[in-house]
Amino acid sequence: MRVITEDRHAINQAAISRAALTIVHRLREAGFDAYLVGGAVRDLLINGKPKDFDIATSATPEQTKALFRSARIIGRRFQIVHVRQGREIIEVTTYRGHHTSDDAKPSTSKQSDKGLLLRDNVYGSLEDDAKRRDLTVNAMYYDPDNETILDQQSGLEDIEARLIRIIGNPVTRYQEDPVRMLRVVRFSARLQFDIESNTADAIATCAPLLNEIPSARLFDEFLKLFMSGHAHSTFLLLCDYHLLAYLISGAAECVAEDAPSKTLVKAAMGNTDARVRQNRPVTPAFLLAAMLWPAVRHRSDALQQAGEAPNQAINSAGQQVSAETCLRLAIPKRFSIPMREIWEMQPKLEARKSKQILNIMSQRRFRAAYDLLLLREQAGATLDHCGDFWTEQQRLHPDVVGSAPDKEQFKSRRKPRQRNRQ
């Protein structure tokens, strides 16, 4: 284990969460090892601004929980402990051992026929834990007492070389957890690091393993990929490595080179990144509406050619694409319903019927639907200056936009029906 002393790194202790330091010290006072680990150490080295703080310890989840009243154990595949300190939640993990070690039992370790880790609650030493982490840049341990970094996997060297590298054999590690391929792409986009050649080459072989990942977990990864301010570069990398199709249906329309649909999706990604940088709210509903719009439009065009009216065709196409997408990506209804409403407003915006203008503008999804309309025009859709028309209508009627009462609020205000008692 390589020890990097204070004079070799630029970590500023003032940038470390007081809550994380308190938990480290409490674990050590109880006789356990404890270090800051993973992304926090990486970010302290790169830009000094960690998003969150994780701790690795020799204490088991039960031992950690016993030390902190506000702690709770979560997870099945690998148990971790969330410790609340004030407004912060610090994630504490026990040193992981190898799933083929002598301590591995059916109750603590289980793999599928394809090598996927289904259960992974085998504990080990710090050295074992470093080997079990996914990326070298995430496998460094910081000791706040003597301000040293323990680096077994040459993570600091890869940071200096600006490389994302899988620890161990990439094929084996992807087989254990295919989501690691998405993490490689995500960190490459976020840090603007290159992907090491062996780490990159194994993706083509292992990409189909993403079909084994539960749809709920894939949606969690979708949020991490696209909602953290690096959606545009992430999207391009997913296209380069042919991984997008394992996340969403209709990907063929999105990834075709020089296709207007790809221009639309790239514009939506850039729009989302800009809002994140400006600390403005972002929602997966709008991004999904933009990503899947090419598939909805293609399906709707076919239905209209078969005789369906535009509004009904969009409605039917939206239902079909949404249902197919949810088979791979478990989109919660709080996002899938607004997504479909954004689609269903597109033909209404294009129609520009004078008697419906104020009603359309008052709808809750009008602004999101309007934004998608503008992105469609930006991507080359011929809509006869439809965006300019709705921009002018908002200037003329600024108080109308989004003024319709929310249906759910209206339902909640209804008085309960009284029983007719005899």
C-alpha positions as CSV (number, residue, x, y, z in Angstrom):
1,M,0.0,0.0,0.0
2,R,1.6,3.3,-1.1
3,V,1.5,6.1,1.4
4,I,1.2,9.6,0.0
5,T,2.3,12.1,2.6
6,E,1.0,15.6,3.1
7,D,3.8,17.3,1.1
8,R,2.7,15.2,-2.0
9,H,-0.9,16.2,-2.2
10,A,-3.0,19.3,-1.9
11,I,-5.9,18.2,0.2
12,N,-7.3,21.0,2.3
13,Q,-8.8,19.7,5.5
14,A,-11.1,22.8,5.7
15,A,-13.0,21.4,2.7
16,I,-13.8,18.2,4.5
17,S,-17.3,17.8,6.0
18,R,-17.2,18.2,9.8
19,A,-19.8,15.4,10.0
20,A,-17.6,13.0,8.1
21,L,-14.6,13.8,10.4
22,T,-16.7,13.3,13.5
23,I,-17.8,9.8,12.3
24,V,-14.2,8.8,11.4
25,H,-13.0,9.9,14.9
26,R,-15.9,8.1,16.6
27,L,-15.2,4.9,14.8
28,R,-11.5,5.1,15.6
29,E,-12.2,5.9,19.3
30,A,-14.2,2.6,19.4
31,G,-11.1,0.7,18.1
32,F,-12.0,0.4,14.4
33,D,-10.1,1.5,11.3
34,A,-11.9,4.4,9.4
35,Y,-10.9,6.5,6.4
36,L,-12.5,8.9,4.0
37,V,-12.7,7.0,0.7
38,G,-13.7,7.1,-2.9
39,G,-15.1,10.1,-4.7
40,A,-14.5,12.5,-1.9
41,V,-10.8,11.9,-1.9
42,R,-10.7,12.0,-5.7
43,D,-12.5,15.4,-5.8
44,L,-10.4,16.8,-3.0
45,L,-7.4,16.1,-5.1
46,I,-8.9,17.4,-8.3
47,N,-10.8,20.5,-7.4
48,G,-11.2,20.6,-3.6
49,K,-15.0,20.4,-3.8
50,P,-16.5,17.0,-3.0
51,K,-20.2,16.5,-3.6
52,D,-20.5,14.0,-0.7
53,F,-18.4,12.1,1.7
54,D,-18.1,8.3,2.2
55,I,-16.2,6.4,4.9
56,A,-14.7,2.9,4.8
57,T,-14.2,1.1,8.1
58,S,-13.3,-2.3,9.6
59,A,-16.5,-2.2,11.6
60,T,-19.4,-4.3,10.5
61,P,-22.7,-2.6,9.6
62,E,-24.1,-3.8,13.0
63,Q,-21.1,-2.5,14.9
64,T,-21.4,0.9,13.1
65,K,-25.1,1.1,13.7
66,A,-24.5,0.5,17.4
67,L,-22.2,3.6,17.6
68,F,-24.7,6.1,16.1
69,R,-28.3,6.6,17.2
70,S,-29.1,8.1,13.8
71,A,-27.7,5.2,11.8
72,R,-29.6,2.7,9.7
73,I,-28.5,-0.2,7.6
74,I,-29.7,-0.3,3.9
75,G,-29.0,-2.4,0.9
76,R,-29.3,-6.1,0.0
77,R,-26.6,-6.8,-2.5
78,F,-24.1,-5.1,-0.3
79,Q,-25.1,-3.6,3.1
80,I,-24.1,-0.1,3.9
81,V,-24.9,2.2,6.8
82,H,-26.3,5.7,6.5
83,V,-25.3,7.9,9.4
84,R,-27.2,11.2,9.8
85,Q,-25.2,14.1,11.3
86,G,-27.3,17.2,11.3
87,R,-28.5,17.8,7.8
88,E,-25.9,15.5,6.3
89,I,-26.1,11.8,5.6
90,I,-22.7,10.0,5.5
91,E,-22.4,6.6,3.9
92,V,-20.3,4.2,5.9
93,T,-19.2,0.9,4.3
94,T,-17.4,-2.1,5.8
95,Y,-14.1,-3.2,4.1
96,R,-15.2,-5.6,1.3
97,G,-13.6,-9.0,0.9
98,H,-13.5,-11.1,-2.3
99,H,-16.6,-13.1,-3.1
100,T,-14.4,-16.2,-3.6
101,S,-12.6,-16.0,-0.3
102,D,-12.9,-18.6,2.5
103,D,-15.3,-16.4,4.3
104,A,-17.8,-16.3,1.4
105,K,-20.9,-18.3,2.1
106,P,-24.2,-18.7,0.2
107,S,-25.8,-16.4,2.7
108,T,-23.2,-13.6,2.1
109,S,-22.1,-14.2,-1.5
110,K,-23.9,-15.3,-4.6
111,Q,-23.2,-15.0,-8.3
112,S,-25.4,-15.7,-11.4
113,D,-24.4,-18.1,-14.2
114,K,-23.1,-15.1,-16.1
115,G,-20.9,-13.9,-13.2
116,L,-23.2,-11.1,-12.0
117,L,-22.9,-10.5,-8.2
118,L,-26.3,-11.0,-6.7
119,R,-25.2,-10.9,-3.1
120,D,-21.9,-9.4,-1.9
121,N,-21.7,-9.1,1.9
122,V,-18.3,-10.6,2.3
123,Y,-16.0,-8.5,4.5
124,G,-12.2,-8.2,4.4
125,S,-9.2,-6.0,5.0
126,L,-8.4,-2.6,3.7
127,E,-6.2,-4.1,1.0
128,D,-9.1,-6.4,-0.1
129,D,-11.4,-3.4,-0.2
130,A,-9.1,-1.4,-2.4
131,K,-9.1,-4.3,-4.9
132,R,-12.8,-4.6,-4.9
133,R,-13.5,-1.0,-5.8
134,D,-14.4,-0.2,-9.4
135,L,-12.0,2.5,-10.6
136,T,-8.5,3.4,-9.6
137,V,-9.4,7.0,-9.1
138,N,-12.1,5.9,-6.6
139,A,-9.8,3.6,-4.5
140,M,-7.8,6.0,-2.4
141,Y,-8.2,6.3,1.4
142,Y,-7.5,9.5,3.3
143,D,-6.4,9.5,6.9
144,P,-7.4,12.9,8.4
145,D,-5.3,12.4,11.5
146,N,-1.9,12.4,9.8
147,E,-3.2,13.8,6.5
148,T,-1.9,10.9,4.4
149,I,-3.4,9.0,1.4
150,L,-3.3,5.3,1.1
151,D,-3.1,4.4,-2.6
152,Q,-2.8,0.7,-3.5
153,Q,-4.2,1.0,-7.1
154,S,-2.1,3.9,-8.4
155,G,-5.2,6.2,-8.4
156,L,-3.1,9.3,-8.0
157,E,-1.1,8.4,-11.0
158,D,-4.2,8.0,-13.1
159,I,-5.6,11.3,-11.9
160,E,-2.4,13.0,-13.0
161,A,-2.6,11.1,-16.3
162,R,-6.3,12.0,-16.6
163,L,-7.3,8.3,-17.1
164,I,-10.4,6.3,-16.1
165,R,-9.2,2.7,-15.4
166,I,-11.1,-0.3,-14.1
167,I,-9.3,-2.2,-11.2
168,G,-8.5,-5.8,-12.3
169,N,-9.6,-7.6,-15.4
170,P,-12.3,-5.3,-17.1
171,V,-14.3,-8.2,-18.5
172,T,-14.5,-9.9,-15.1
173,R,-15.4,-6.7,-13.3
174,Y,-18.1,-5.9,-15.9
175,Q,-19.5,-9.4,-15.5
176,E,-19.7,-8.9,-11.7
177,D,-21.6,-5.7,-12.2
178,P,-22.4,-4.4,-15.7
179,V,-23.4,-1.0,-14.3
180,R,-19.6,-0.4,-14.0
181,M,-19.6,0.3,-17.8
182,L,-22.0,3.2,-17.2
183,R,-19.9,4.4,-14.3
184,V,-16.8,4.4,-16.5
185,V,-18.7,6.6,-19.1
186,R,-20.1,8.8,-16.4
187,F,-16.8,9.6,-14.7
188,S,-15.1,10.0,-18.0
189,A,-17.7,12.7,-19.0
190,R,-17.7,14.3,-15.6
191,L,-14.0,14.6,-15.1
192,Q,-13.1,14.9,-18.8
193,F,-10.7,12.0,-18.5
194,D,-9.8,9.5,-21.2
195,I,-10.9,5.9,-20.8
196,E,-7.9,3.5,-20.5
197,S,-7.7,1.2,-23.6
198,N,-8.4,-2.1,-21.9
199,T,-11.2,-0.6,-19.9
200,A,-12.7,0.7,-23.1
201,D,-12.2,-2.3,-25.3
202,A,-14.1,-4.7,-22.9
203,I,-17.3,-2.6,-23.1
204,A,-18.2,-3.9,-26.6
205,T,-18.0,-7.5,-25.3
206,C,-19.9,-6.9,-22.1
207,A,-22.5,-4.3,-23.1
208,P,-25.3,-6.9,-23.5
209,L,-24.9,-7.8,-19.8
210,L,-26.8,-4.5,-19.0
211,N,-29.9,-6.4,-20.0
212,E,-29.5,-8.3,-16.7
213,I,-29.8,-5.2,-14.6
214,P,-33.2,-4.4,-12.9
215,S,-35.0,-1.6,-14.5
216,A,-35.3,0.3,-11.3
217,R,-31.5,0.4,-10.8
218,L,-31.1,1.5,-14.4
219,F,-33.4,4.4,-13.8
220,D,-31.2,5.4,-10.8
221,E,-28.2,5.3,-13.1
222,F,-30.0,7.3,-15.8
223,L,-30.5,10.1,-13.2
224,K,-26.7,10.0,-12.4
225,L,-25.8,10.0,-16.0
226,F,-27.9,12.9,-17.2
227,M,-29.0,15.1,-14.3
228,S,-25.7,16.1,-12.8
229,G,-24.6,18.7,-15.4
230,H,-22.7,16.6,-17.9
231,A,-25.5,15.2,-19.9
232,H,-24.2,16.3,-23.3
233,S,-20.7,14.7,-23.1
234,T,-22.2,11.7,-21.4
235,F,-24.7,11.2,-24.3
236,L,-21.9,11.4,-26.9
237,L,-19.9,8.8,-25.0
238,L,-22.9,6.5,-24.6
239,C,-23.4,6.8,-28.4
240,D,-19.7,6.1,-29.1
241,Y,-19.8,2.9,-27.0
242,H,-23.2,1.8,-28.2
243,L,-24.7,1.7,-24.7
244,L,-27.7,4.0,-25.1
245,A,-29.8,1.3,-26.6
246,Y,-29.6,-0.6,-23.3
247,L,-31.1,2.3,-21.4
248,I,-33.9,3.6,-23.7
249,S,-36.0,2.3,-26.6
250,G,-36.0,4.3,-29.7
251,A,-32.3,4.8,-29.4
252,A,-31.8,4.0,-33.1
253,E,-33.5,7.3,-34.1
254,C,-31.3,9.2,-31.6
255,V,-27.9,7.9,-32.4
256,A,-27.9,8.0,-36.2
257,E,-25.0,10.2,-37.4
258,D,-26.0,13.7,-38.5
259,A,-29.7,12.8,-38.0
260,P,-32.0,15.7,-36.9
261,S,-33.1,13.6,-34.0
262,K,-29.6,13.4,-32.7
263,T,-29.3,17.2,-33.0
264,L,-32.5,17.5,-31.0
265,V,-31.3,15.2,-28.2
266,K,-27.9,17.0,-28.1
267,A,-29.7,20.3,-27.8
268,A,-31.9,19.0,-24.9
269,M,-28.7,17.7,-23.2
270,G,-27.0,21.1,-23.5
271,N,-30.2,22.8,-22.2
272,T,-30.2,20.6,-19.1
273,D,-26.5,21.1,-18.4
274,A,-27.0,24.9,-18.7
275,R,-29.9,24.8,-16.2
276,V,-27.8,22.7,-13.7
277,R,-24.9,25.3,-14.0
278,Q,-27.4,28.1,-13.3
279,N,-28.9,26.2,-10.3
280,R,-32.3,26.1,-12.0
281,P,-34.6,23.2,-11.6
282,V,-34.3,20.2,-14.0
283,T,-36.6,17.2,-14.4
284,P,-36.1,13.8,-16.0
285,A,-39.6,14.2,-17.5
286,F,-38.5,16.9,-20.0
287,L,-35.2,15.2,-20.8
288,L,-36.9,11.9,-21.4
289,A,-39.6,13.6,-23.5
290,A,-36.8,15.1,-25.7
291,M,-34.8,11.8,-25.9
292,L,-37.8,9.7,-26.9
293,W,-39.6,12.3,-29.1
294,P,-38.0,11.0,-32.3
295,A,-39.4,7.5,-31.6
296,V,-42.8,9.0,-30.7
297,R,-42.9,11.1,-33.8
298,H,-41.9,8.2,-36.0
299,R,-44.6,6.0,-34.5
300,S,-47.2,8.8,-34.7
301,D,-46.4,9.4,-38.4
302,A,-47.1,5.8,-39.2
303,L,-50.4,5.9,-37.3
304,Q,-51.5,9.0,-39.2
305,Q,-50.7,7.4,-42.5
306,A,-53.0,4.6,-41.3
307,G,-55.8,7.1,-40.8
308,E,-55.5,8.3,-37.2
309,A,-56.0,12.0,-36.4
310,P,-52.8,13.8,-35.3
311,N,-53.9,14.2,-31.6
312,Q,-55.0,10.5,-31.3
313,A,-51.8,9.3,-33.1
314,I,-49.5,11.2,-30.7
315,N,-51.5,9.8,-27.8
316,S,-51.3,6.2,-29.0
317,A,-47.6,6.5,-30.0
318,G,-46.8,8.1,-26.6
319,Q,-48.5,5.2,-24.8
320,Q,-46.6,2.6,-26.8
321,V,-43.2,4.2,-26.5
322,S,-43.6,4.9,-22.8
323,A,-44.7,1.3,-22.1
324,E,-41.8,-0.1,-24.1
325,T,-39.3,2.2,-22.4
326,C,-40.5,1.3,-19.0
327,L,-39.6,-2.3,-19.6
328,R,-35.9,-1.3,-19.5
329,L,-36.1,1.9,-17.5
330,A,-38.5,2.0,-14.6
331,I,-39.7,5.5,-15.0
332,P,-41.9,6.6,-12.0
333,K,-45.3,7.9,-12.9
334,R,-44.4,11.3,-11.6
335,F,-42.1,11.6,-14.6
336,S,-43.8,9.3,-17.2
337,I,-47.2,11.2,-17.0
338,P,-45.7,14.7,-17.6
339,M,-43.5,13.2,-20.3
340,R,-46.6,12.0,-22.2
341,E,-48.4,15.3,-21.6
342,I,-45.5,17.2,-23.2
343,W,-45.7,15.0,-26.3
344,E,-49.5,15.3,-26.5
345,M,-49.3,19.1,-26.5
346,Q,-47.0,19.2,-29.6
347,P,-49.7,18.8,-32.3
348,K,-51.9,21.3,-30.3
349,L,-49.0,23.9,-30.4
350,E,-48.5,23.2,-34.1
351,A,-52.2,23.7,-34.9
352,R,-52.4,27.2,-33.4
353,K,-56.2,27.3,-33.2
354,S,-57.2,30.7,-32.1
355,K,-60.0,29.5,-29.8
356,Q,-57.6,27.2,-27.9
357,I,-54.6,29.6,-27.4
358,L,-55.4,30.8,-23.9
359,N,-56.5,27.3,-22.7
360,I,-53.3,25.7,-24.1
361,M,-51.1,28.4,-22.4
362,S,-52.8,27.9,-19.1
363,Q,-51.9,24.2,-19.0
364,R,-49.3,23.1,-16.4
365,R,-47.0,21.5,-19.1
366,F,-47.2,24.4,-21.5
367,R,-43.7,25.8,-20.8
368,A,-42.1,22.4,-21.0
369,A,-44.0,21.6,-24.3
370,Y,-43.0,25.0,-25.6
371,D,-39.4,24.4,-24.8
372,L,-39.5,21.1,-26.6
373,L,-41.1,22.9,-29.6
374,L,-38.2,25.4,-29.7
375,L,-35.6,22.5,-29.5
376,R,-37.4,20.8,-32.4
377,E,-37.1,24.0,-34.5
378,Q,-33.5,24.4,-33.4
379,A,-32.9,20.8,-34.7
380,G,-34.3,21.6,-38.1
381,A,-38.0,20.8,-37.9
382,T,-40.1,22.8,-40.3
383,L,-42.8,24.2,-38.2
384,D,-43.6,27.5,-40.0
385,H,-42.3,29.8,-37.2
386,C,-44.5,28.1,-34.6
387,G,-42.1,28.9,-31.8
388,D,-42.2,32.6,-32.6
389,F,-46.0,32.5,-32.5
390,W,-46.1,31.0,-29.0
391,T,-43.3,33.4,-27.8
392,E,-45.4,36.3,-28.9
393,Q,-48.6,34.9,-27.3
394,Q,-46.7,34.7,-24.0
395,R,-45.7,38.3,-24.3
396,L,-49.3,39.3,-25.0
397,H,-50.7,37.1,-22.1
398,P,-48.0,36.8,-19.4
399,D,-50.5,36.0,-16.6
400,V,-52.1,33.1,-18.4
401,V,-49.1,30.7,-18.6
402,G,-49.6,27.8,-16.3
403,S,-52.6,29.3,-14.6
404,A,-54.9,26.3,-14.8
405,P,-55.6,24.6,-11.4
406,D,-53.7,21.4,-10.9
407,K,-56.0,18.4,-11.2
408,E,-54.6,16.6,-8.2
409,Q,-55.1,19.7,-6.0
410,F,-58.6,20.0,-7.3
411,K,-59.4,16.4,-6.4
412,S,-58.0,16.9,-2.9
413,R,-60.4,19.7,-2.3
414,R,-63.5,17.7,-3.1
415,K,-65.6,17.1,-0.1
416,P,-66.1,13.4,0.9
417,R,-69.4,12.0,0.0
418,Q,-71.8,11.7,2.9
419,R,-73.4,8.4,3.6
420,N,-77.1,8.5,3.6
421,R,-77.8,7.1,7.1
422,Q,-81.2,5.7,7.7
